[in-house]
């Protein structure tokens, strides 16, 4: 579900196809496919979402901490069962 991170992130696709889209609402039409070897630069505080649309994928995520995760809709946050 749509979320953001306060830090800049660099995603390197190791295997599979990584699908990521930008925006505050999940929209499958906005997903971009990145094959193995692709590098995705995501500036901090950019609302986005990703999906294992074609099956399993592995990405390496590089960032400088402190790290954070903010779901745009608190009800989507699996860390808070009361949301």
VOVOMI-708446 format. One record per residue: x, y, z of N, C-alpha, C in turn; residue in three letters; chain. Coordinates in pm, 1 decimal, always signed. Last residue first. Layout:
! VOVOMI-708446
@n_x X | n_y Y | n_z Z | ca_x X | ca_y Y | ca_z Z | c_x X | c_y Y | c_z Z | code ALA | unit A
...
***
This chain:
! VOVOMI-708446
@n_x -533.5 | n_y -7.2 | n_z +1409.6 | ca_x -561.1 | ca_y +101.1 | ca_z +1312.4 | c_x -678.4 | c_y +65.7 | c_z +1223.4 | code UNK | unit A
@n_x -456.4 | n_y -208.3 | n_z +1576.2 | ca_x -573.0 | ca_y -129.4 | ca_z +1617.5 | c_x -612.1 | c_y -24.5 | c_z +1515.3 | code UNK | unit A
@n_x -220.9 | n_y -315.3 | n_z +1483.9 | ca_x -342.1 | ca_y -396.6 | ca_z +1468.8 | c_x -469.1 | c_y -320.0 | c_z +1504.4 | code UNK | unit A
@n_x +32.1 | n_y -187.8 | n_z +1334.2 | ca_x -68.8 | ca_y -137.5 | ca_z +1427.6 | c_x -199.5 | c_y -211.9 | c_z +1406.8 | code UNK | unit A
@n_x +187.8 | n_y -290.2 | n_z +1137.1 | ca_x +247.8 | ca_y -281.5 | ca_z +1270.6 | c_x +147.6 | c_y -238.9 | c_z +1376.4 | code UNK | unit A
@n_x +62.7 | n_y -268.0 | n_z +894.2 | ca_x +50.0 | ca_y -396.2 | ca_z +963.6 | c_x +111.2 | c_y -394.7 | c_z +1104.0 | code UNK | unit A
@n_x -114.8 | n_y -1.3 | n_z +782.4 | ca_x +7.4 | ca_y -31.5 | ca_z +856.1 | c_x -7.8 | c_y -161.6 | c_z +934.8 | code UNK | unit A
@n_x -349.8 | n_y +78.2 | n_z +671.7 | ca_x -267.3 | ca_y -13.2 | ca_z +593.1 | c_x -142.7 | c_y -60.6 | c_z +667.6 | code UNK | unit A
@n_x -456.1 | n_y +269.9 | n_z +833.8 | ca_x -522.2 | ca_y +137.6 | ca_z +834.7 | c_x -441.6 | c_y +33.9 | c_z +755.7 | code UNK | unit A
@n_x -321.1 | n_y +502.6 | n_z +774.7 | ca_x -280.5 | ca_y +427.0 | ca_z +893.6 | c_x -342.4 | c_y +287.9 | c_z +898.6 | code UNK | unit A
@n_x -217.1 | n_y +581.0 | n_z +466.7 | ca_x -341.2 | ca_y +548.3 | ca_z +536.2 | c_x -303.4 | c_y +456.6 | c_z +652.5 | code UNK | unit A
@n_x +52.7 | n_y +607.8 | n_z +416.0 | ca_x -33.3 | ca_y +723.8 | ca_z +394.9 | c_x -169.2 | c_y +705.4 | c_z +459.4 | code UNK | unit A
@n_x +294.2 | n_y +489.1 | n_z +641.7 | ca_x +184.4 | ca_y +454.8 | ca_z +550.8 | c_x +93.4 | c_y +575.6 | c_z +538.4 | code UNK | unit A
@n_x +630.3 | n_y +534.8 | n_z +669.5 | ca_x +503.1 | ca_y +600.1 | ca_z +700.2 | c_x +399.8 | c_y +559.2 | c_z +596.4 | code UNK | unit A
@n_x +933.8 | n_y +453.2 | n_z +804.9 | ca_x +827.9 | ca_y +404.1 | ca_z +716.9 | c_x +697.3 | c_y +467.1 | c_z +762.2 | code UNK | unit A
@n_x +1289.2 | n_y +512.6 | n_z +823.4 | ca_x +1150.9 | ca_y +529.2 | ca_z +865.8 | c_x +1055.6 | c_y +474.6 | c_z +761.4 | code UNK | unit A
@n_x +1623.8 | n_y +521.0 | n_z +957.8 | ca_x +1525.2 | ca_y +477.4 | ca_z +859.8 | c_x +1384.3 | c_y +497.1 | c_z +913.8 | code UNK | unit A
@n_x +1875.5 | n_y +769.1 | n_z +1014.5 | ca_x +1776.6 | ca_y +673.6 | ca_z +1063.8 | c_x +1670.0 | c_y +645.5 | c_z +957.7 | code UNK | unit A
@n_x +2055.4 | n_y +592.8 | n_z +749.8 | ca_x +1958.9 | ca_y +608.6 | ca_z +858.0 | c_x +1967.9 | c_y +743.7 | c_z +923.8 | code UNK | unit A
@n_x +2072.8 | n_y +573.1 | n_z +405.2 | ca_x +2141.9 | ca_y +622.3 | ca_z +523.8 | c_x +2036.6 | c_y +649.8 | c_z +630.1 | code UNK | unit A
@n_x +2031.1 | n_y +279.7 | n_z +200.3 | ca_x +1984.8 | ca_y +407.8 | ca_z +253.8 | c_x +2072.9 | c_y +446.2 | c_z +371.8 | code UNK | unit A
@n_x +1946.7 | n_y +32.7 | n_z -30.1 | ca_x +2055.4 | ca_y +107.6 | ca_z +30.9 | c_x +2000.8 | c_y +242.6 | c_z +75.6 | code UNK | unit A
@n_x +1824.6 | n_y -284.7 | n_z -84.0 | ca_x +1787.0 | ca_y -147.3 | ca_z -51.7 | c_x +1903.1 | c_y -82.1 | c_z +21.1 | code UNK | unit A
@n_x +1795.5 | n_y -514.2 | n_z -334.7 | ca_x +1887.0 | ca_y -467.2 | ca_z -230.8 | c_x +1851.9 | c_y -321.3 | c_z -208.4 | code UNK | unit A
@n_x +1526.7 | n_y -736.7 | n_z -401.4 | ca_x +1593.9 | ca_y -608.1 | ca_z -419.8 | c_x +1690.3 | c_y -586.0 | c_z -304.7 | code UNK | unit A
@n_x +1370.8 | n_y -993.9 | n_z -566.6 | ca_x +1466.8 | ca_y -962.8 | ca_z -461.0 | c_x +1529.8 | c_y -830.0 | c_z -496.7 | code UNK | unit A
@n_x +1042.0 | n_y -1128.0 | n_z -618.3 | ca_x +1155.2 | ca_y -1046.1 | ca_z -660.2 | c_x +1245.2 | c_y -1024.4 | c_z -539.8 | code UNK | unit A
@n_x +785.6 | n_y -1355.7 | n_z -723.1 | ca_x +888.9 | ca_y -1313.9 | ca_z -628.1 | c_x +994.8 | c_y -1225.5 | c_z -693.5 | code UNK | unit A
@n_x +538.5 | n_y -1229.1 | n_z -954.5 | ca_x +597.6 | ca_y -1328.8 | ca_z -865.9 | c_x +705.8 | c_y -1268.9 | c_z -778.0 | code UNK | unit A
@n_x +453.4 | n_y -1010.4 | n_z -1090.1 | ca_x +483.4 | ca_y -1130.6 | ca_z -1168.8 | c_x +550.9 | c_y -1238.5 | c_z -1084.6 | code UNK | unit A
@n_x +403.0 | n_y -824.7 | n_z -880.0 | ca_x +302.6 | ca_y -851.5 | ca_z -983.0 | c_x +328.0 | c_y -982.0 | c_z -1059.1 | code UNK | unit A
@n_x +461.9 | n_y -738.6 | n_z -614.8 | ca_x +524.6 | ca_y -856.0 | ca_z -675.3 | c_x +429.2 | c_y -908.0 | c_z -783.2 | code UNK | unit A
@n_x +477.5 | n_y -388.4 | n_z -589.0 | ca_x +396.1 | ca_y -507.2 | ca_z -600.8 | c_x +477.6 | c_y -617.9 | c_z -665.7 | code UNK | unit A
@n_x +471.8 | n_y -68.3 | n_z -415.3 | ca_x +531.0 | ca_y -170.1 | ca_z -501.5 | c_x +451.0 | c_y -297.7 | c_z -491.5 | code UNK | unit A
@n_x +438.9 | n_y +286.1 | n_z -399.1 | ca_x +387.7 | ca_y +153.1 | ca_z -367.4 | c_x +460.5 | c_y +56.2 | c_z -458.6 | code UNK | unit A
@n_x +488.4 | n_y +618.3 | n_z -257.8 | ca_x +504.1 | ca_y +514.2 | ca_z -358.2 | c_x +442.6 | c_y +383.0 | c_z -309.8 | code UNK | unit A
@n_x +579.9 | n_y +952.0 | n_z -191.1 | ca_x +477.8 | ca_y +847.1 | ca_z -177.3 | c_x +490.3 | c_y +746.4 | c_z -292.1 | code UNK | unit A
@n_x +887.1 | n_y +1049.0 | n_z -80.8 | ca_x +813.2 | ca_y +1029.0 | ca_z -205.5 | c_x +708.5 | c_y +919.6 | c_z -184.4 | code UNK | unit A
@n_x +1064.4 | n_y +1092.2 | n_z +128.8 | ca_x +929.2 | ca_y +1148.1 | ca_z +138.9 | c_x +849.0 | c_y +1140.1 | c_z +8.7 | code UNK | unit A
@n_x +1368.8 | n_y +1077.9 | n_z -63.2 | ca_x +1294.6 | ca_y +1071.3 | ca_z +62.0 | c_x +1160.4 | c_y +1141.7 | c_z +52.5 | code UNK | unit A
@n_x +1378.1 | n_y +945.2 | n_z -399.3 | ca_x +1403.9 | ca_y +1051.2 | ca_z -302.1 | c_x +1317.2 | c_y +1035.2 | c_z -176.7 | code UNK | unit A
@n_x +1496.1 | n_y +660.1 | n_z -527.1 | ca_x +1371.5 | ca_y +711.9 | ca_z -473.0 | c_x +1403.9 | c_y +819.1 | c_z -368.7 | code UNK | unit A
@n_x +1623.7 | n_y +504.0 | n_z -802.6 | ca_x +1654.6 | ca_y +605.4 | ca_z -702.9 | c_x +1522.3 | c_y +665.8 | c_z -658.2 | code UNK | unit A
@n_x +1687.2 | n_y +180.6 | n_z -900.8 | ca_x +1580.6 | ca_y +278.7 | ca_z -884.9 | c_x +1621.9 | c_y +374.2 | c_z -773.1 | code UNK | unit A
@n_x +1847.3 | n_y -16.3 | n_z -1136.3 | ca_x +1865.1 | ca_y +61.6 | ca_z -1014.5 | c_x +1757.0 | c_y +169.2 | c_z -1012.6 | code UNK | unit A
@n_x +1854.1 | n_y -349.9 | n_z -1269.1 | ca_x +1804.7 | ca_y -211.4 | ca_z -1268.3 | c_x +1829.5 | c_y -147.8 | c_z -1132.8 | code UNK | unit A
@n_x +1920.7 | n_y -612.8 | n_z -1232.3 | ca_x +2027.0 | ca_y -520.0 | ca_z -1269.9 | c_x +1983.9 | c_y -375.1 | c_z -1269.1 | code UNK | unit A
@n_x +1610.8 | n_y -746.3 | n_z -1342.0 | ca_x +1736.3 | ca_y -763.8 | ca_z -1269.3 | c_x +1846.2 | c_y -672.0 | c_z -1324.3 | code UNK | unit A
@n_x +1374.0 | n_y -478.4 | n_z -1433.1 | ca_x +1429.9 | ca_y -613.5 | ca_z -1439.0 | c_x +1558.1 | c_y -624.3 | c_z -1355.7 | code UNK | unit A
@n_x +1094.1 | n_y -305.8 | n_z -1337.7 | ca_x +1239.7 | ca_y -297.3 | ca_z -1337.5 | c_x +1296.8 | c_y -438.4 | c_z -1331.5 | code UNK | unit A
@n_x +800.1 | n_y -146.2 | n_z -1441.6 | ca_x +870.0 | ca_y -273.0 | ca_z -1423.8 | c_x +1020.6 | c_y -251.8 | c_z -1435.1 | code UNK | unit A
@n_x +579.1 | n_y +69.1 | n_z -1273.7 | ca_x +687.3 | ca_y +57.7 | ca_z -1371.5 | c_x +762.8 | c_y -70.3 | c_z -1339.3 | code UNK | unit A
@n_x +238.9 | n_y +144.1 | n_z -1221.3 | ca_x +353.8 | ca_y +57.7 | ca_z -1191.2 | c_x +452.2 | c_y +55.5 | c_z -1307.1 | code UNK | unit A
@n_x +12.0 | n_y +279.5 | n_z -1283.8 | ca_x +131.7 | ca_y +359.9 | ca_z -1260.4 | c_x +256.0 | c_y +275.3 | c_z -1230.7 | code UNK | unit A
@n_x -191.2 | n_y +96.0 | n_z -1293.8 | ca_x -151.2 | ca_y +158.1 | ca_z -1420.6 | c_x -22.8 | c_y +239.1 | c_z -1405.9 | code UNK | unit A
@n_x -245.8 | n_y +36.6 | n_z -1029.6 | ca_x -168.7 | ca_y -60.3 | ca_z -1107.0 | c_x -121.5 | c_y -2.9 | c_z -1240.2 | code UNK | unit A
@n_x -227.9 | n_y +241.9 | n_z -775.1 | ca_x -283.4 | ca_y +244.1 | ca_z -910.0 | c_x -195.8 | c_y +152.9 | c_z -995.7 | code UNK | unit A
@n_x -277.2 | n_y +352.6 | n_z -451.1 | ca_x -233.2 | ca_y +240.6 | ca_z -534.6 | c_x -304.9 | c_y +247.4 | c_z -668.1 | code UNK | unit A
@n_x -206.1 | n_y +694.9 | n_z -395.6 | ca_x -305.7 | ca_y +587.5 | ca_z -403.9 | c_x -250.1 | c_y +476.6 | c_z -491.7 | code UNK | unit A
@n_x +0.2 | n_y +872.5 | n_z -415.0 | ca_x -60.6 | ca_y +855.8 | ca_z -283.2 | c_x -169.0 | c_y +749.9 | c_z -279.4 | code UNK | unit A
@n_x +289.0 | n_y +777.4 | n_z -613.4 | ca_x +158.5 | ca_y +836.9 | ca_z -589.6 | c_x +103.6 | c_y +802.4 | c_z -452.6 | code UNK | unit A
@n_x +457.2 | n_y +554.4 | n_z -832.8 | ca_x +459.3 | ca_y +674.7 | ca_z -749.8 | c_x +317.8 | c_y +728.1 | c_z -734.0 | code UNK | unit A
@n_x +542.2 | n_y +207.0 | n_z -824.0 | ca_x +466.2 | ca_y +319.0 | ca_z -877.9 | c_x +471.7 | c_y +435.4 | c_z -781.0 | code UNK | unit A
@n_x +724.2 | n_y -80.2 | n_z -919.4 | ca_x +706.0 | ca_y +30.5 | ca_z -826.1 | c_x +630.5 | c_y +142.0 | c_z -898.0 | code UNK | unit A
@n_x +823.8 | n_y -408.8 | n_z -939.6 | ca_x +724.2 | ca_y -312.5 | ca_z -987.5 | c_x +705.4 | c_y -205.8 | c_z -881.4 | code UNK | unit A
@n_x +1085.9 | n_y -605.2 | n_z -1033.3 | ca_x +1041.0 | ca_y -515.1 | ca_z -926.7 | c_x +946.1 | c_y -413.7 | c_z -989.1 | code UNK | unit A
@n_x +1124.1 | n_y -935.1 | n_z -1122.5 | ca_x +1090.0 | ca_y -802.2 | ca_z -1174.0 | c_x +1029.0 | c_y -722.4 | c_z -1059.7 | code UNK | unit A
@n_x +1411.8 | n_y -1140.1 | n_z -1038.6 | ca_x +1269.5 | ca_y -1114.8 | ca_z -1058.9 | c_x +1248.0 | c_y -977.1 | c_z -1119.8 | code UNK | unit A
@n_x +1692.0 | n_y -1006.1 | n_z -852.9 | ca_x +1626.0 | ca_y -1109.1 | ca_z -933.3 | c_x +1476.9 | c_y -1079.1 | c_z -940.7 | code UNK | unit A
@n_x +1791.0 | n_y -750.4 | n_z -780.5 | ca_x +1879.9 | ca_y -865.6 | ca_z -785.8 | c_x +1820.2 | c_y -975.2 | c_z -873.3 | code UNK | unit A
@n_x +1775.8 | n_y -413.7 | n_z -823.7 | ca_x +1699.8 | ca_y -536.1 | ca_z -846.8 | c_x +1798.7 | c_y -651.1 | c_z -867.6 | code UNK | unit A
@n_x +1830.3 | n_y -179.0 | n_z -583.6 | ca_x +1897.7 | ca_y -253.0 | ca_z -689.4 | c_x +1824.3 | c_y -386.0 | c_z -704.2 | code UNK | unit A
@n_x +1724.5 | n_y +130.6 | n_z -474.4 | ca_x +1684.8 | ca_y -9.0 | ca_z -489.9 | c_x +1763.5 | c_y -67.9 | c_z -606.7 | code UNK | unit A
@n_x +1789.2 | n_y +370.7 | n_z -247.5 | ca_x +1839.8 | ca_y +319.5 | ca_z -374.1 | c_x +1805.8 | c_y +171.0 | c_z -378.2 | code UNK | unit A
@n_x +1632.2 | n_y +646.2 | n_z -87.9 | ca_x +1657.8 | ca_y +502.5 | ca_z -100.2 | c_x +1703.8 | c_y +470.2 | c_z -241.3 | code UNK | unit A
@n_x +1634.9 | n_y +906.0 | n_z +154.9 | ca_x +1649.8 | ca_y +865.1 | ca_z +16.0 | c_x +1680.5 | c_y +715.6 | c_z +14.3 | code UNK | unit A
@n_x +1403.9 | n_y +896.5 | n_z +435.7 | ca_x +1537.9 | ca_y +895.0 | ca_z +377.8 | c_x +1533.0 | c_y +862.1 | c_z +228.0 | code UNK | unit A
@n_x +1140.3 | n_y +870.1 | n_z +510.7 | ca_x +1201.1 | ca_y +1002.5 | ca_z +520.6 | c_x +1337.6 | c_y +1010.9 | c_z +452.4 | code UNK | unit A
@n_x +920.6 | n_y +701.7 | n_z +290.1 | ca_x +1033.0 | ca_y +689.5 | ca_z +382.3 | c_x +1097.0 | c_y +827.5 | c_z +391.9 | code UNK | unit A
@n_x +574.8 | n_y +608.8 | n_z +242.8 | ca_x +694.5 | ca_y +687.5 | ca_z +212.5 | c_x +799.4 | c_y +659.4 | c_z +319.4 | code UNK | unit A
@n_x +308.5 | n_y +431.6 | n_z +72.1 | ca_x +385.1 | ca_y +469.9 | ca_z +189.2 | c_x +501.7 | c_y +557.2 | c_z +144.7 | code UNK | unit A
@n_x +34.8 | n_y +237.4 | n_z -40.9 | ca_x +115.5 | ca_y +358.8 | ca_z -51.7 | c_x +180.7 | c_y +396.8 | c_z +81.7 | code UNK | unit A
@n_x +84.6 | n_y -118.8 | n_z +0.0 | ca_x +0.0 | ca_y +0.0 | ca_z +0.0 | c_x +88.3 | c_y +124.0 | c_z +0.0 | code UNK | unit A
***
